[in-house]
Amino acid sequence: MKALVYDGVETLRFRDVADAEPNAGQDLVRIASSGICGSDMHAYLGHDDRRPAPLILGHEAAGTIVGGARDGARVTINPLVSCGACQACNATRENLCPDRKIISMPPKEGAFAELVAMRPQNLVAVPDHVSLDIAALAEPLSVSWHAARLGLAALDAGATQSALIVGGGAIGLAASLALKAQGMADVTIAEPSDARRVFLENQCNETCVPAGTGTYGLVVDAVGYAATREIASARTEPGGVIVHIGLGEDLGGLDVRRITLQEITFIGTYAYTPQDFRDTCAAMFDGRLGPLDWTEKRPLSNGAAAFADLRAGRVAAPKIILHP
């Protein structure tokens, strides 16, 4: 099969690799659409020790089952596999399973390829009226759905019912959509890129500013750099909530003194539970997250150029979808 292979820092090659083969109890999925995630970019830049070269990246994907009882079924992939037996799994917090695995991390190759093997319980059926390009957004949308759910649950009833999203990439936009779908009407995205801000306003009908001003009951850091954590620390009202999704860099930015003195709740969020994934799919399929028409499509064979364009800031759309 053909695949886009990460061969080293800022080096991707579209080449032949061995076909993915399902183990017992797995389905084989022919990939139709696969999105580029920020974590793929971190690996591409050599910033993720969990993804050493050579490796097939990509974990935001949808396609069609090949063979078996569900041959031809259209599915979107939950790429996170947990053990199902530990304390976290038994508490339905499978995203915290110490043995969790995700495709695009060894030993599991990713979805920038023609074929991927996955266990059936990680495949969600996609209705005929939903395109597989849209279905491939289930994974990043689930990340933000999970974060919005936790943030809203922690927000005091007396807090200002407003939210600031720091970062207008796919996760930031998805956080805005998830918050609105879960009942938060007043949401603003802080995005420094003029081109992306115009895109979000015109294509996605989002309220955007170059940088946040004032304070908000809930602030979501969808980037995860010291500079964005500094913004989150400053823009959360006393008694408010910071939800931290981004994994841009590990250290710096938090104003711990202000967070402490103003009793600001800080929540780190990672991935999603299987229930979050299913709930997100349901919201996507019935239109609660909007038309989801804000992606740019490119062939997988041009994937190296897509990564280079993202690296250089030449992409206004929040998400690039690759087609094998």
FENTA-V987397 format. One record per backbone hydrogen bond with DSSP energy under -0.5 kcal/mol. NH is the residue of the N-H (numbers start at 1). CO is the residue of the C=O. Records with the same first field share a line. If there is no record, write none. Layout:
NH = CO + CO
This chain:
3 = 15
4 = 112
5 = 3 + 13
6 = 55
7 = 5 + 11
8 = 11
10 = 44
11 = 8
13 = 5
15 = 3 + 13
17 = 1
26 = 23
27 = 118
28 = 66
29 = 27 + 116
30 = 64
31 = 29 + 114
32 = 62
33 = 62
34 = 322
35 = 60
36 = 320
37 = 35
41 = 37
42 = 38
43 = 39
44 = 40
45 = 41
46 = 43
47 = 42
49 = 47
51 = 48
54 = 6
55 = 6
57 = 4 + 55
60 = 35
61 = 59
62 = 33
63 = 75
64 = 30
65 = 73
66 = 28
67 = 65
71 = 68
72 = 65
73 = 70
75 = 63
76 = 124
77 = 61
78 = 76 + 122
79 = 77
81 = 79 + 101
82 = 80
90 = 86
91 = 87
92 = 89
93 = 88
96 = 93
97 = 94
100 = 97
101 = 81
103 = 79
104 = 108
105 = 102 + 108
106 = 50
108 = 105
109 = 107
110 = 56
111 = 58
112 = 57
113 = 111
114 = 2
116 = 29
118 = 27
120 = 25
122 = 119
123 = 120
124 = 76 + 122
126 = 74
127 = 125
130 = 127
131 = 129
135 = 131
136 = 132
137 = 134
138 = 135
139 = 136
141 = 137
142 = 138
143 = 139
144 = 140
145 = 141
146 = 142
147 = 143
148 = 144
149 = 145
150 = 146
151 = 147
152 = 148
153 = 149
154 = 150
155 = 151
159 = 156
162 = 160
163 = 186
164 = 218
165 = 188
166 = 164 + 220
167 = 165 + 190
170 = 318
173 = 169
174 = 170
175 = 171
176 = 172
177 = 173
178 = 174
179 = 175
180 = 176
181 = 177
182 = 178
183 = 180
184 = 179
185 = 183
186 = 161
187 = 185
188 = 163
189 = 207
190 = 165 + 188
191 = 189 + 209
197 = 193
198 = 194
199 = 195
200 = 196
201 = 197
202 = 198
203 = 199
204 = 199 + 200
205 = 201
206 = 200
208 = 206
209 = 189
216 = 235
218 = 162
219 = 241
220 = 164
221 = 219 + 243
222 = 166 + 220
229 = 225
230 = 226
231 = 227
232 = 228
233 = 229
234 = 230
235 = 231
236 = 232
237 = 216 + 235
239 = 262
240 = 237
241 = 217
242 = 265
243 = 219
244 = 242 + 267
245 = 221 + 243
246 = 221
248 = 223
249 = 224
256 = 254
259 = 255
260 = 256
261 = 257
262 = 258
263 = 260
264 = 259
265 = 240
267 = 242 + 265
269 = 244
277 = 273
278 = 274
279 = 275
280 = 276
281 = 277
282 = 278
283 = 279
284 = 280
285 = 281
286 = 282
287 = 284
288 = 283
289 = 283
290 = 287
296 = 319
298 = 321
300 = 323
302 = 299
303 = 300
306 = 302
307 = 303
308 = 304
309 = 305
310 = 306
311 = 307
312 = 308
313 = 310
314 = 309
316 = 314
318 = 294
319 = 294
321 = 296
322 = 34
323 = 298
324 = 322
